[in-house]
Amino acid sequence: MRTPQLDALPPGDARWVEVDIADQRMTVWHGQKAQWHCLVSTAAAGPGQREGSGQTPLGWHVIRAAIGHGQPTGAVYRGRRPTGEVFDPALAAAHPERDWILTRILWLSGLERGHNRGGDVDSQRRYIYFHGTPPDKPMGDADSHGCIRLRDDDLLRLFDEARPGTPVWLHD
């Protein structure tokens, strides 16, 4: 693991989330102790900050909002709102063009002005999320449009543990 500067780490045993884009792995930390990890899928276009790039932004972020509490597993979202649909193979076949955002959304906001916050590099305005994805989408392979995709079980666990305000470090 590439370690962030110690003065940048959350204090004490605070919870924070690391996404290693090179390894396509997410780790949930309490201070300097890893609690659990899972495979993820970040952008097929690689890391990058610019709006419209389809890339996953780097640097320190914070979970700005947690969306979807009480929704069923597989709930479909458009514009951060549940559509009332629940993902299944028939729905997937009827809409093969959709980039599915499922189950929950943890919306990220950049903390580094000029790098992932503000101007044309603003992660929040780029709508960068942790979100669920269909079961046939690969984990451990970069395949998203910029967001961080997780399996439903991992996303639900993260949603329960990482409240708004939780720091997130994205690196390659």
Secondary structure as UniProt FT lines:
FT   HELIX           6..8
FT   TURN            12..13
FT   STRAND          15..20
FT   TURN            21..24
FT   STRAND          25..30
FT   TURN            31..32
FT   STRAND          33..39
FT   TURN            44..45
FT   TURN            51..52
FT   STRAND          59..67
FT   TURN            69..70
FT   TURN            73..74
FT   STRAND          75..78
FT   TURN            79..80
FT   STRAND          81..86
FT   HELIX           89..94
FT   TURN            96..97
FT   STRAND          102..110
FT   TURN            114..116
FT   HELIX           119..121
FT   TURN            123..127
FT   STRAND          129..132
FT   TURN            135..136
FT   STRAND          148..150
FT   HELIX           152..161
FT   TURN            164..165
FT   STRAND          167..171
//
